[in-house]
Amino acid sequence: MDILRKAQHLETRIARAFDRAAQRVSGSSGSEPLQPLEIVHRILEIVDSHVEPAGRGRRMFPFNRIRVTLLAVTRHERARLEAVINSQVSLHQRMVTRLRAAGCDTTDLSVAVVFAAIRTDGWMHSQFHVEFDRVAHTTRGKSATDPNGPGVELVVTRGAAEKRTYALRSARIDLGRRAEVRNDRQRLIRTNHVAFLDDQDAVNQSVSRCHAHIAYDPSASGYRIHDDGSAHGTAVLRSGRSIDVSRGSRGVRLLSGDEVLLGEARIRIRISGDR
């Protein structure tokens, strides 16, 4: 386990300890309530903290059942939570992407999300609780219409990101500068799967924080790249030809060997099964 991941795990445990202490003192989280996307991000951190080493550099997730309970006192609160939990990239898909990026097998992973009007004792946070379990493995065939699509490898060929190579499999892959994007009120509005460093490098600065995303289209059995309103544009470089990706368009279909241009930065694409 690398130093960064250890630091993330320690930060998560410390935050949970403060939450519990505040709850004992005042009966609440002791801070301003988390927004729906912040709750999702916190849950993903908790899931990530349960990844364990399996020897020889391998890692594993020892559970195949996750139950998430969300506090929703009013219908309005539940609607806001459901809008994020069941969005184009669901909580289940986010968990799968997170665990696969850590090298874990998620073949038999099941995620259940329920809502509660009252918080009970023992919750790890005043607004949600996560339970982990493992049941006997059940072999299941892969659906021919898997909404996550095939695996995709993204290699940063120009610019500096948190990693040089990303191996992902998700219905949506967000690309941008910074891993976490917050608004003027410091609310978390987006987490980038491929995150360029937010430093003074000119190439990195040409990448917008919410630059673009790659989405899997099950009807076409392929990935498409979409621009999210970037300042310096998005394009696909294929066989020496540049294909512009206009914001609001249906995007550009990606093929293995394509390079995605995010401003001046570049990412090379390899899709499993493509030649």
SERO-4910 file (N, C-alpha, C, O; in steps of 0.05 Angstrom, whole numbers):
BEGIN
 pado doro    nc1    nc2    nc3   cac1   cac2   cac3    cc1    cc2    cc3    oc1    oc2    oc3
  Met    A     17    -24      0      0      0      0     18     25      0     35     27     17
  Asp    A     14     43    -18     32     66    -20     26     87      1      5     86     15
  Ile    A     44    106      4     42    126     25     17    143     22      4    149     42
  Leu    A     11    151     -3    -13    168     -8    -38    153      1    -55    166     14
  Arg    A    -41    128     -6    -65    113      2    -66    110     33    -88    112     44
  Lys    A    -43    106     45    -43    104     75    -53    130     87    -68    131    106
  Ala    A    -44    152     75    -52    179     85    -82    183     82    -95    193     99
  Gln    A    -93    174     58   -122    176     54   -137    160     74   -158    169     85
  His    A   -128    135     80   -141    118     99   -141    131    127   -161    131    141
  Leu    A   -117    142    134   -115    155    161   -133    179    163   -146    183    183
  Glu    A   -135    195    141   -152    218    141   -182    210    144   -197    223    159
  Thr    A   -190    188    131   -217    178    133   -223    169    162   -245    176    172
  Arg    A   -205    155    174   -209    145    201   -211    169    221   -227    168    239
  Ile    A   -193    189    217   -194    212    235   -220    227    232   -232    235    252
  Ala    A   -229    230    207   -255    245    203   -278    230    216   -296    242    228
  Arg    A   -278    203    214   -299    187    226   -298    190    256   -319    191    270
  Ala    A   -274    190    268   -271    193    297   -282    220    306   -295    221    327
  Phe    A   -276    241    291   -287    267    298   -317    268    296   -330    279    313
  Asp    A   -328    254    275   -357    253    272   -370    240    297   -389    250    307
  Arg    A   -358    218    305   -370    203    328   -368    221    353   -387    222    369
  Ala    A   -345    234    357   -341    250    381   -362    273    381   -373    279    402
  Ala    A   -366    286    358   -385    308    356   -413    298    362   -429    312    374
  Gln    A   -420    274    352   -446    263    356   -451    258    386   -473    262    396
  Arg    A   -430    248    400   -434    243    429   -438    268    445   -453    268    464
  Val    A   -425    290    436   -428    315    450   -454    329    444   -467    339    462
  Ser    A   -461    331    418   -484    347    411   -507    332    398   -528    343    393
  Gly    A   -503    306    392   -524    291    379   -525    296    349   -544    287    336
  Ser    A   -506    310    337   -506    315    309   -477    313    299   -459    307    315
  Ser    A   -473    317    273   -446    315    262   -428    337    270   -404    335    267
  Gly    A   -439    359    282   -422    381    292   -413    399    270   -396    416    275
  Ser    A   -422    396    246   -414    413    224   -437    415    204   -458    402    207
  Glu    A   -433    432    184   -454    435    164   -459    409    150   -440    395    143
  Pro    A   -484    401    145   -490    376    132   -476    373    105   -473    392     90
  Leu    A   -468    348     99   -456    342     74   -477    344     51   -500    337     56
  Gln    A   -468    353     28   -485    352      5   -485    324     -7   -467    309     -2
  Pro    A   -505    317    -24   -507    289    -35   -481    279    -47   -473    257    -42
  Leu    A   -468    295    -64   -444    286    -77   -421    283    -57   -404    265    -60
  Glu    A   -421    299    -36   -401    296    -15   -405    270      0   -386    257      8
  Ile    A   -431    263      4   -437    238     18   -427    215      1   -415    196     12
  Val    A   -432    215    -25   -422    194    -43   -392    192    -41   -381    170    -39
  His    A   -378    215    -42   -349    215    -41   -339    203    -15   -320    188    -14
  Arg    A   -352    210      8   -344    200     34   -349    169     35   -332    155     46
  Ile    A   -371    160     24   -376    131     23   -355    116      7   -345     95     15
  Leu    A   -347    128    -16   -326    115    -32   -300    113    -17   -285     94    -20
  Glu    A   -293    134     -1   -269    133     15   -270    111     35   -250     97     41
  Ile    A   -294    107     47   -297     86     67   -294     58     54   -280     41     65
  Val    A   -306     55     30   -303     30     15   -273     25      9   -263      3     13
  Asp    A   -260     46      0   -232     44     -7   -215     36     17   -194     22     14
  Ser    A   -223     45     41   -207     39     65   -209     10     73   -193      1     90
  His    A   -227     -5     61   -230    -33     68   -215    -51     48   -215    -76     51
  Val    A   -201    -39     29   -184    -55     11   -159    -65     27   -147    -49     42
  Glu    A   -152    -90     23   -130   -102     39   -109   -113     20   -115   -122     -2
  Pro    A    -84   -114     29    -62   -126     13    -67   -157     12    -76   -169     31
  Ala    A    -60   -168    -11    -63   -197    -15    -37   -211    -21    -37   -234    -30
  Gly    A    -15   -197    -18     11   -208    -23     21   -204    -51      5   -203    -70
  Arg    A     47   -203    -54     60   -199    -80     50   -175    -95     46   -176   -120
  Gly    A     44   -154    -81     35   -129    -93      6   -129   -101     -4   -109   -111
  Arg    A     -8   -151    -96    -37   -152   -103    -54   -142    -80    -45   -141    -57
  Arg    A    -78   -134    -87    -97   -124    -66   -124   -137    -70   -130   -146    -92
  Met    A   -140   -137    -49   -166   -151    -50   -186   -135    -33   -179   -120    -15
  Phe    A   -211   -139    -40   -234   -129    -25   -248   -153    -13   -260   -168    -28
  Pro    A   -247   -157     13   -257   -182     25   -287   -185     27   -296   -205     38
  Phe    A   -302   -166     17   -331   -167     19   -344   -168     -9   -332   -159    -29
  Asn    A   -368   -180    -11   -382   -179    -36   -411   -168    -33   -427   -169    -51
  Arg    A   -417   -158     -9   -443   -146     -4   -438   -120     12   -425   -119     32
  Ile    A   -450    -98      1   -448    -72     14   -476    -61     17   -492    -61     -2
  Arg    A   -483    -53     41   -509    -41     46   -505    -12     55   -492     -7     76
  Val    A   -516      7     41   -514     35     48   -541     46     57   -561     43     43
  Thr    A   -542     57     81   -566     69     91   -563     99     92   -543    109    104
  Leu    A   -581    114     80   -579    143     78   -602    156     94   -624    147     92
  Leu    A   -595    177    109   -615    191    124   -630    210    106   -618    228     94
  Ala    A   -656    207    104   -674    224     88   -699    229    104   -718    213    103
  Val    A   -700    251    118   -723    257    135   -748    265    118   -770    258    125
  Thr    A   -743    280     97   -765    290     80   -763    278     52   -742    267     44
  Arg    A   -784    280     37   -784    271      9   -765    287     -8   -752    277    -26
  His    A   -762    312     -1   -743    329    -16   -715    320    -12   -699    318    -31
  Glu    A   -707    313     13   -680    303     18   -675    276      3   -654    272     -8
  Arg    A   -696    259      3   -692    233    -11   -689    238    -41   -673    224    -54
  Ala    A   -705    256    -52   -703    261    -81   -675    271    -89   -665    263   -109
  Arg    A   -664    288    -72   -637    299    -78   -616    277    -77   -598    276    -93
  Leu    A   -619    259    -57   -600    237    -55   -603    217    -78   -583    208    -90
  Glu    A   -628    211    -85   -632    192   -107   -622    203   -134   -613    187   -150
  Ala    A   -623    229   -137   -614    241   -162   -584    236   -166   -575    233   -189
  Val    A   -569    235   -144   -540    229   -146   -534    199   -146   -518    190   -162
  Ile    A   -548    185   -128   -543    156   -125   -550    141   -150   -536    122   -158
  Asn    A   -571    149   -164   -581    136   -188   -575    151   -213   -589    148   -233
  Ser    A   -555    168   -213   -548    184   -236   -536    167   -258   -535    142   -255
  Gln    A   -527    179   -280   -516    164   -302   -493    146   -293   -490    124   -303
  Val    A   -478    155   -273   -458    138   -260   -468    133   -232   -464    150   -214
  Ser    A   -479    110   -227   -492    104   -202   -471     99   -180   -447     97   -186
  Leu    A   -480     98   -155   -462     93   -133   -449     65   -137   -425     62   -131
  His    A   -464     46   -146   -453     19   -151   -431     21   -171   -410      9   -167
  Gln    A   -435     35   -193   -415     37   -214   -390     51   -203   -367     44   -210
  Arg    A   -394     72   -187   -371     86   -175   -355     68   -158   -330     69   -158
  Met    A   -369     51   -142   -355     32   -124   -338     12   -141   -315      7   -135
  Val    A   -351      2   -162   -337    -18   -179   -312     -5   -191   -291    -17   -192
  Thr    A   -315     19   -202   -293     33   -214   -270     37   -194   -247     33   -200
  Arg    A   -277     46   -170   -258     51   -149   -243     25   -141   -218     25   -139
  Leu    A   -257      3   -138   -245    -22   -129   -228    -34   -152   -206    -44   -146
  Arg    A   -238    -32   -176   -222    -43   -199   -197    -27   -203   -176    -38   -210
  Ala    A   -198     -1   -199   -174     16   -201   -153      8   -180   -129     11   -184
  Ala    A   -163     -3   -158   -145    -13   -137   -136    -42   -142   -120    -53   -126
  Gly    A   -145    -54   -164   -137    -81   -171   -154   -103   -158   -145   -126   -157
  Cys    A   -178    -96   -148   -195   -116   -135   -215   -128   -154   -224   -116   -173
  Asp    A   -222   -153   -149   -242   -167   -164   -270   -159   -154   -275   -161   -130
  Thr    A   -288   -151   -172   -315   -142   -164   -336   -159   -178   -359   -150   -180
  Thr    A   -329   -183   -186   -347   -199   -202   -374   -204   -188   -395   -203   -200
  Asp    A   -373   -209   -162   -397   -217   -147   -406   -195   -128   -420   -200   -108
  Leu    A   -399   -170   -133   -405   -148   -115   -434   -139   -118   -444   -134   -140
  Ser    A   -448   -138    -95   -476   -128    -95   -477   -104    -76   -466   -104    -54
  Val    A   -491    -83    -85   -494    -59    -69   -524    -53    -66   -539    -50    -85
  Ala    A   -532    -50    -41   -560    -43    -35   -560    -15    -21   -545    -10     -3
  Val    A   -578      2    -31   -581     29    -19   -610     31     -8   -629     27    -23
  Val    A   -612     38     17   -638     42     30   -638     69     44   -617     81     49
  Phe    A   -663     78     50   -666    105     62   -679    101     90   -696     84     93
  Ala    A   -671    118    108   -683    117    135   -690    145    144   -676    164    138
  Ala    A   -712    147    158   -721    174    167   -709    181    194   -710    204    203
  Ile    A   -698    160    208   -686    164    234   -659    151    235   -656    128    227
  Arg    A   -640    166    246   -613    155    250   -612    138    275   -621    147    296
  Thr    A   -602    114    274   -600     97    297   -572     97    308   -553    107    295
  Asp    A   -569     86    332   -542     85    345   -523     68    328   -532     48    316
  Gly    A   -499     75    328   -479     59    315   -472     68    287   -454     56    274
  Trp    A   -486     88    277   -479     98    250   -451    110    249   -443    123    269
  Met    A   -437    105    228   -410    116    225   -410    146    218   -390    159    222
  His    A   -433    156    209   -436    185    204   -464    192    209   -482    176    206
  Ser    A   -469    217    216   -497    226    223   -516    224    199   -540    224    203
  Gln    A   -505    224    174   -523    224    151   -523    198    136   -540    194    118
  Phe    A   -506    179    143   -506    153    129   -492    132    145   -477    137    164
  His    A   -496    107    137   -482     84    150   -476     64    128   -493     60    109
  Val    A   -453     51    129   -445     31    109   -439      5    124   -424      5    144
  Glu    A   -451    -17    114   -446    -43    126   -434    -61    104   -441    -60     81
  Phe    A   -415    -78    113   -401    -96     95   -406   -125    104   -408   -131    127
  Asp    A   -409   -143     84   -414   -171     90   -403   -188     67   -397   -178     45
  Arg    A   -400   -213     72   -392   -232     51   -410   -257     53   -413   -269     74
  Val    A   -421   -264     30   -437   -288     28   -424   -307      8   -406   -300     -6
  Ala    A   -433   -332      8   -422   -352     -9   -423   -343    -38   -443   -332    -47
  His    A   -400   -346    -52   -398   -337    -80   -417   -351    -98   -420   -376    -96
  Thr    A   -430   -336   -115   -449   -347   -135   -438   -340   -162   -435   -317   -169
  Thr    A   -433   -361   -178   -423   -356   -205   -445   -346   -223   -466   -358   -225
  Arg    A   -440   -324   -236   -460   -312   -254   -447   -305   -280   -424   -295   -281
  Gly    A   -461   -310   -302   -451   -303   -328   -451   -273   -332   -469   -259   -322
  Lys    A   -432   -263   -348   -432   -234   -353   -453   -227   -373   -457   -241   -394
  Ser    A   -468   -206   -367   -489   -197   -385   -478   -187   -411   -458   -174   -412
  Ala    A   -491   -194   -433   -482   -185   -460   -487   -155   -463   -476   -143   -481
  Thr    A   -503   -144   -445   -508   -115   -447   -498   -101   -422   -511    -84   -410
  Asp    A   -473   -108   -414   -461    -96   -390   -460    -66   -394   -447    -56   -413
  Pro    A   -472    -51   -376   -473    -22   -379   -446     -8   -375   -443     15   -383
  Asn    A   -427    -22   -363   -401    -10   -359   -383    -13   -383   -363      2   -385
  Gly    A   -390    -30   -402   -373    -33   -425   -347    -48   -419   -343    -57   -397
  Pro    A   -329    -51   -439   -304    -65   -436   -284    -47   -420   -289    -23   -416
  Gly    A   -262    -59   -412   -242    -43   -398   -229    -24   -417   -226    -29   -441
  Val    A   -219     -2   -406   -205     18   -422   -180     27   -407   -181     32   -383
  Glu    A   -158     28   -422   -133     37   -410   -127     65   -421   -128     70   -445
  Leu    A   -121     83   -403   -114    111   -411    -86    117   -402    -80    115   -378
  Val    A    -69    124   -420    -41    130   -414    -35    160   -420    -39    169   -442
  Val    A    -26    174   -400    -20    202   -403      6    205   -418     27    197   -407
  Thr    A      6    216   -442     30    218   -458     41    247   -459     64    251   -467
  Arg    A     25    266   -450     35    293   -448     20    307   -425     -4    305   -423
  Gly    A     35    319   -407     24    330   -383     29    311   -359     39    289   -363
  Ala    A     23    320   -335     28    305   -311      2    301   -296    -11    320   -289
  Ala    A     -5    275   -292    -29    268   -277    -21    254   -251      2    248   -247
  Glu    A    -41    247   -235    -35    233   -210    -22    206   -215     -6    196   -200
  Lys    A    -30    193   -238    -18    169   -247    -12    171   -277    -25    187   -290
  Arg    A      7    156   -287     12    157   -316     -7    139   -331    -15    145   -353
  Thr    A    -15    116   -318    -33     98   -332    -57     92   -314    -54     87   -290
  Tyr    A    -80     92   -326   -105     86   -312   -119     63   -326   -123     63   -351
  Ala    A   -126     42   -312   -142     20   -323   -169     21   -310   -172     16   -286
  Leu    A   -190     28   -326   -217     33   -315   -237     17   -331   -233      8   -353
  Arg    A   -260     14   -318   -283      2   -331   -308     14   -319   -316      6   -297
  Ser    A   -320     33   -332   -342     48   -321   -359     60   -343   -350     64   -365
  Ala    A   -385     65   -336   -402     77   -356   -394    106   -362   -401    116   -383
  Arg    A   -380    118   -343   -371    146   -347   -344    150   -334   -339    141   -312
  Ile    A   -326    163   -348   -299    168   -338   -294    198   -341   -293    209   -364
  Asp    A   -291    213   -319   -287    241   -319   -258    248   -321   -241    237   -308
  Leu    A   -252    268   -338   -225    277   -343   -222    306   -336   -239    322   -344
  Gly    A   -201    314   -322   -198    342   -315   -174    347   -298   -158    329   -292
  Arg    A   -172    372   -289   -150    380   -271   -160    380   -242   -181    392   -236
  Arg    A   -145    367   -225   -153    362   -197   -170    337   -195   -188    332   -211
  Ala    A   -165    322   -173   -182    298   -168   -209    307   -158   -229    294   -165
  Glu    A   -210    328   -142   -235    337   -131   -240    366   -141   -222    383   -139
  Val    A   -263    371   -152   -271    398   -161   -292    409   -143   -313    396   -139
  Arg    A   -288    433   -133   -307    445   -115   -315    473   -126   -300    486   -140
  Asn    A   -339    481   -118   -349    507   -127   -339    529   -108   -323    524    -90
  Asp    A   -349    554   -112   -340    576    -96   -346    573    -66   -334    585    -49
  Arg    A   -366    556    -60   -373    552    -32   -360    527    -21   -367    517      1
  Gln    A   -340    517    -36   -324    493    -28   -341    468    -26   -335    449    -11
  Arg    A   -363    467    -42   -379    443    -44   -367    425    -66   -360    435    -88
  Leu    A   -364    399    -60   -354    381    -80   -374    377   -103   -397    369    -97
  Ile    A   -366    383   -127   -385    381   -150   -376    359   -170   -392    352   -188
  Arg    A   -352    349   -168   -342    329   -187   -317    316   -177   -300    329   -164
  Thr    A   -314    290   -182   -289    276   -177   -279    265   -204   -293    251   -217
  Asn    A   -254    273   -212   -243    264   -237   -229    237   -234   -213    233   -216
  His    A   -236    218   -252   -223    192   -252   -194    195   -261   -176    183   -250
  Val    A   -190    212   -282   -163    218   -292   -158    247   -284   -170    266   -296
  Ala    A   -140    252   -265   -136    279   -254   -108    289   -259    -89    278   -249
  Phe    A   -107    310   -275    -81    324   -280    -74    341   -256    -92    351   -242
  Leu    A    -48    345   -252    -39    360   -229    -46    389   -232    -44    401   -254
  Asp    A    -54    402   -210    -61    430   -210    -36    446   -202    -35    458   -180
  Asp    A    -16    447   -220      8    462   -214     12    484   -235     -7    491   -249
  Gln    A     36    495   -237     40    518   -255     49    509   -283     54    526   -300
  Asp    A     50    483   -287     58    474   -314     37    483   -335     13    480   -331
  Ala    A     47    494   -357     29    505   -377     11    484   -390    -12    489   -396
  Val    A     22    460   -394      6    438   -405    -17    431   -387    -40    429   -395
  Asn    A    -11    427   -361    -31    420   -342    -52    442   -339    -76    436   -337
  Gln    A    -43    467   -340    -62    490   -337    -81    492   -361   -102    505   -359
  Ser    A    -74    480   -384    -92    480   -407   -115    461   -404   -134    461   -420
  Val    A   -114    444   -383   -135    425   -377   -154    438   -358   -146    445   -336
  Ser    A   -180    440   -365   -199    451   -347   -205    432   -324   -201    408   -327
  Arg    A   -215    442   -302   -221    424   -280   -244    405   -287   -243    382   -279
  Cys    A   -264    414   -301   -285    396   -312   -282    397   -342   -298    409   -356
  His    A   -262    383   -352   -255    386   -381   -272    369   -399   -285    380   -417
  Ala    A   -273    343   -394   -287    325   -413   -294    299   -398   -285    295   -376
  His    A   -310    283   -411   -315    256   -400   -318    236   -423   -326    243   -445
  Ile    A   -312    211   -416   -315    189   -435   -339    173   -425   -341    165   -401
  Ala    A   -358    167   -442   -383    153   -435   -386    128   -452   -381    129   -476
  Tyr    A   -395    107   -440   -400     82   -455   -428     83   -466   -447     88   -452
  Asp    A   -431     77   -492   -456     76   -506   -464     47   -511   -454     35   -530
  Pro    A   -481     35   -494   -488      6   -498   -500      0   -525   -496    -21   -536
  Ser    A   -516     19   -536   -529     14   -562   -509     11   -585   -514     -3   -604
  Ala    A   -486     25   -582   -466     24   -602   -442      6   -594   -423      3   -609
  Ser    A   -443     -4   -569   -422    -20   -558   -395     -6   -561   -375    -19   -569
  Gly    A   -394     19   -554   -369     34   -556   -368     58   -537   -389     67   -527
  Tyr    A   -344     69   -534   -340     93   -518   -340    117   -535   -331    117   -558
  Arg    A   -350    140   -524   -350    165   -538   -338    186   -519   -343    185   -495
  Ile    A   -324    205   -530   -312    227   -515   -329    252   -518   -337    259   -540
  His    A   -335    266   -496   -352    289   -496   -337    312   -482   -324    308   -462
  Asp    A   -339    336   -493   -327    360   -481   -348    372   -461   -371    373   -467
  Asp    A   -338    380   -438   -355    390   -416   -353    420   -413   -356    431   -391
  Gly    A   -348    434   -435   -346    463   -434   -318    473   -427   -315    493   -413
  Ser    A   -297    458   -436   -270    465   -430   -262    492   -442   -273    501   -462
  Ala    A   -241    504   -430   -232    530   -440   -214    527   -465   -214    545   -482
  His    A   -200    505   -467   -181    502   -489   -188    479   -508   -171    471   -525
  Gly    A   -211    468   -506   -221    449   -525   -212    420   -522   -193    414   -508
  Thr    A   -227    402   -535   -222    374   -535   -221    364   -564   -237    373   -580
  Ala    A   -203    345   -570   -202    334   -596   -191    306   -595   -180    297   -575
  Val    A   -195    291   -617   -185    263   -619   -165    263   -642   -172    271   -664
  Leu    A   -141    253   -636   -121    251   -657   -120    222   -666   -114    204   -651
  Arg    A   -126    217   -692   -127    190   -703   -114    190   -730   -121    204   -749
  Ser    A    -93    173   -733    -79    170   -758    -70    197   -769    -71    202   -793
  Gly    A    -60    214   -751    -50    240   -760    -71    261   -765    -65    284   -772
  Arg    A    -97    254   -762   -119    273   -766   -132    281   -740   -137    264   -723
  Ser    A   -137    307   -736   -149    317   -712   -179    320   -716   -188    332   -735
  Ile    A   -195    308   -697   -224    309   -698   -234    325   -674   -230    317   -651
  Asp    A   -245    349   -679   -255    366   -657   -279    353   -643   -296    341   -656
  Val    A   -280    357   -617   -303    348   -601   -317    373   -591   -308    387   -573
  Ser    A   -340    379   -602   -355    403   -595   -372    398   -571   -384    377   -568
  Arg    A   -374    419   -554   -391    416   -531   -421    415   -540   -429    429   -558
  Gly    A   -436    397   -528   -464    394   -535   -469    375   -557   -492    369   -563
  Ser    A   -448    365   -570   -451    346   -592   -454    318   -580   -453    314   -556
  Arg    A   -459    298   -597   -461    270   -588   -434    258   -582   -432    234   -577
  Gly    A   -413    274   -584   -386    264   -579   -373    250   -602   -385    248   -624
  Val    A   -349    240   -598   -334    226   -619   -328    198   -610   -319    194   -587
  Arg    A   -334    178   -626   -329    150   -620   -299    145   -617   -283    155   -634
  Leu    A   -291    131   -597   -262    126   -592   -255     98   -601   -270     79   -599
  Leu    A   -230     96   -612   -219     71   -620   -192     67   -607   -179     86   -599
  Ser    A   -184     42   -603   -158     37   -592   -136     50   -609   -137     49   -633
  Gly    A   -117     63   -596    -96     77   -610   -101    106   -613    -83    121   -619
  Asp    A   -126    115   -608   -132    144   -609   -118    159   -587   -112    147   -566
  Glu    A   -111    184   -592   -102    201   -571   -123    223   -567   -132    236   -586
  Val    A   -130    227   -542   -149    248   -534   -132    273   -527   -115    272   -510
  Leu    A   -139    295   -539   -125    321   -533   -143    337   -515   -165    345   -522
  Leu    A   -133    343   -491   -146    360   -471   -130    386   -470   -110    387   -455
  Gly    A   -137    406   -485   -120    429   -487    -94    420   -499    -94    410   -522
  Glu    A    -72    424   -485    -46    415   -495    -38    388   -484    -18    377   -493
  Ala    A    -53    377   -466    -47    351   -454    -57    329   -473    -75    333   -489
  Arg    A    -46    305   -469    -54    283   -487    -57    257   -470    -42    252   -451
  Ile    A    -76    241   -478    -81    215   -466    -85    194   -488   -101    199   -506
  Arg    A    -70    172   -488    -73    151   -508    -93    130   -498    -92    123   -474
  Ile    A   -110    121   -515   -132    103   -508   -127     75   -519   -119     71   -542
  Arg    A   -132     55   -502   -132     27   -510   -157     14   -499   -160     14   -474
  Ile    A   -174      3   -516   -199     -9   -507   -197    -39   -509   -189    -50   -530
  Ser    A   -204    -53   -488   -202    -83   -488   -219    -95   -510   -242    -87   -514
  Gly    A   -207   -113   -525   -221   -126   -547   -217   -113   -574   -222   -126   -594
  Asp    A   -209    -87   -574   -204    -74   -600   -176    -81   -609   -158    -86   -593
  Arg    A   -173    -81   -635   -146    -86   -647   -136    -61   -661   -114    -61   -672
***
